[in-house]
Amino acid sequence: MESLAAGLSIGLAALGVSFSLAIVYFKTIDSITRQPDLIGQFRVLMFIGFAFIEAIALYALVISFLLISSHQ
């Protein structure tokens, strides 16, 4: 049962992360088209947002490893 929980945790986290990254990227491109002179600031904020979103996937990976190791 723990292996199913581990698979679901990383799978759902990956799904959520992929949607979140797509939204951040879309909003950044939208902002750049509206104000092209601020492209540098938007790029920095986009990569900071990517880092925070990817941290969620890493936390889910750690949780799934913990679930698998507690099973054995």
N, C-alpha and C positions, 0 to 999 in steps of 0.2 A: 504494500500500500504506500510505503514511503517513496518507492521509486516512481509511482504514478504521480504523487504530489511533487516530486522533484522535477519530473518532466513537464507537468502543468505549470509550475512556477517559472521555469526558464522559458517555456513556450509563450505564455501570456506576457511575460516581461518583454520578450523579443518583439511580439506583436505591438505592444504599447510603445516601445521605443521606436520602432520603425514608423509608426504613425506620427509620433511626436517629432521625430527628425524631419519628416516630410512637411509638417506644418511649419516648423521653424524655418526650414529652407524656403518654403513658399512665401512666408511673410517677409523674409529678408529680401528675396528677389522683388517682391512687391514694393517694399520700402526703397530699394535702390532705384527702381524705375520712377518712383515719385520724387526722390531727392538724390540725384546721381552725384552731387558734390560731397555727400557724406558716406561714400562707399567704404572708406577705411574704418569708420566707426561701426558701421553695420557689420562689416566682416569680423571685427573683433568680438562684437556682441554675439554674433552667430556662432563662432567657435567656442565661446564661453558657454553658451546654451547647449551646444553639442556635447561638451564635456560633462555638464551636469546631467544631461539625459542619458549619456552612456554610462554614467555611474550607477544609474538605476539597474541597467542590465548586469553590471558587475555584481551588485548586491544580490540580485536574483540568482546569479551563478553561484555565489558563495552559499546562499541559502539552500540551493539544490544540492550542492556538495555536502553540506551539513546534514541534509535529510538522508542522502544516500549513505553517508558514513555512520549515521545513527542506526541505520537498519542492520548493519553487519555486526 
